[in-house]
Amino acid sequence: MVPRSVESLTPAWPSLPPLAHAFAAQLLAWLLTACIQILLGGATGWYWTMGQGLLAALVGRMFGLPWWWAPINALFAPAVIVAQVVRLDSWWYFGAFAVLLAVYWTTFRTRVPLYLSSSEACDRLAALLPAERAFKFLDIGSGVGTVLANLAPRFPAGRFTGLEIAPLPFLTSWLRGNWSHRFETRCADFWEEDLSAYDVVYAFLSPVPMTDLWRKAKREMRPGSVFVSNTFRVDGETPDSVIPLGGGRRSLYVWRL
Ligand SMILES: C[S@@+](CC[C@H](N)C(=O)[O-])C[C@H]1O[C@@H](n2cnc3c(N)ncnc32)[C@H](O)[C@@H]1O
């Protein structure tokens, strides 16, 4: 089963990114709020800003944005007002932007943000790996190295590699693994990696790249190797096994090539 936030993605304009939908929602909410204010004879007050936010959240949902955009849309206008009142030094904004950029990097293009595999997912993955035999494991989009740091110490015969494109998660993973020689993380784009070198490839990405990634896996991975996707299925491709996680709210999908 796929989480609701993913199932319910039916964007109003499928060719446009979520940011464009959010922008349209904000604009429409501003226009509606301004019209109501004019109709009421130019009424003003902080509650109008809150109202605009709530309206933007509602319109965003109607435009097909996932639920987690609702608080972002609702708090955007109030945050702009607060920022003007508080008058923070502009370096704070630059700092916040720099940190977000280092964490999320090209998420606006890849549509794969950072979130981490649970320890339960790591335990279920561990059950799929050979206990004695040597093998090569790849985490594509390895984030801060959560899966690699969990699995590498348990499998001395395994060789664990992660590829991460965003600088701050990469650096964190590199510090966790490369220094201690427990696992290797490279700052690289997984689309450039030849998957034929690996026995197990693990992906926890988003619905967006899954079809292309499956084509790549079929093209490059060796017969007998294993492809595992956390949460996100491949449309039209029945997995060889489905391992429920979180009481059945998510799953690991396992394909044997
Ligand atoms: C959902 S996180 C998963 C992190 C980790 N695998 C885990 O399970 O905890 C996905 C990660 O993939 C990274 N990513 C997205 N596209 C990528 C690409 N083309 N090459 C390398 N990493 C990518 C993102 O920066 C993000 O950190």
The ligand as an SDF file (V2000), in Angstrom:
LIG
                    3D

 27 29  0  0  0  0  0  0  0  0999 V2000
   14.1450    9.7110    0.3930 C   0  0  0  0  0  0  0  0  0  0  0  0
   15.8650   10.0180    0.5880 S   0  0  0  0  0  0  0  0  0  0  0  0
   16.3970    8.3940    1.0600 C   0  0  0  0  0  0  0  0  0  0  0  0
   17.6490    8.4250    1.9070 C   0  0  0  0  0  0  0  0  0  0  0  0
   18.1900    7.0530    2.2710 C   0  0  0  0  0  0  0  0  0  0  0  0
   18.2790    6.1650    1.1430 N   0  0  0  0  0  0  0  0  0  0  0  0
   17.3400    6.4010    3.3290 C   0  0  0  0  0  0  0  0  0  0  0  0
   16.6310    5.4650    2.9750 O   0  0  0  0  0  0  0  0  0  0  0  0
   17.3800    6.8210    4.4880 O   0  0  0  0  0  0  0  0  0  0  0  0
   16.3420   10.1530   -1.1280 C   0  0  0  0  0  0  0  0  0  0  0  0
   17.6990   10.7960   -1.3410 C   0  0  0  0  0  0  0  0  0  0  0  0
   18.0260   10.6510   -2.7340 O   0  0  0  0  0  0  0  0  0  0  0  0
   18.8050   11.7630   -3.1260 C   0  0  0  0  0  0  0  0  0  0  0  0
   18.7670   11.8370   -4.5880 N   0  0  0  0  0  0  0  0  0  0  0  0
   17.7300   12.2270   -5.3750 C   0  0  0  0  0  0  0  0  0  0  0  0
   18.0490   12.1410   -6.6750 N   0  0  0  0  0  0  0  0  0  0  0  0
   19.3360   11.6770   -6.7230 C   0  0  0  0  0  0  0  0  0  0  0  0
   20.2290   11.3650   -7.7830 C   0  0  0  0  0  0  0  0  0  0  0  0
   19.8630   11.4980   -9.0770 N   0  0  0  0  0  0  0  0  0  0  0  0
   21.4510   10.8810   -7.4780 N   0  0  0  0  0  0  0  0  0  0  0  0
   21.8280   10.7270   -6.1730 C   0  0  0  0  0  0  0  0  0  0  0  0
   21.0220   11.0100   -5.1260 N   0  0  0  0  0  0  0  0  0  0  0  0
   19.7850   11.4780   -5.3870 C   0  0  0  0  0  0  0  0  0  0  0  0
   18.1490   12.9320   -2.4050 C   0  0  0  0  0  0  0  0  0  0  0  0
   19.0570   14.0020   -2.2740 O   0  0  0  0  0  0  0  0  0  0  0  0
   17.7700   12.2900   -1.0590 C   0  0  0  0  0  0  0  0  0  0  0  0
   18.7750   12.5130   -0.1030 O   0  0  0  0  0  0  0  0  0  0  0  0
  1  2  1  0
  2  3  1  0
  2 10  1  0
  3  4  1  0
  4  5  1  0
  5  6  1  0
  5  7  1  0
  7  8  2  0
  7  9  1  0
 10 11  1  0
 11 12  1  0
 11 26  1  0
 12 13  1  0
 13 14  1  0
 13 24  1  0
 14 15  1  0
 14 23  1  0
 15 16  2  0
 16 17  1  0
 17 18  1  0
 17 23  2  0
 18 19  1  0
 18 20  2  0
 20 21  1  0
 21 22  2  0
 22 23  1  0
 24 25  1  0
 24 26  1  0
 26 27  1  0
M  CHG  2   2   1   9  -1
M  END
$$$$
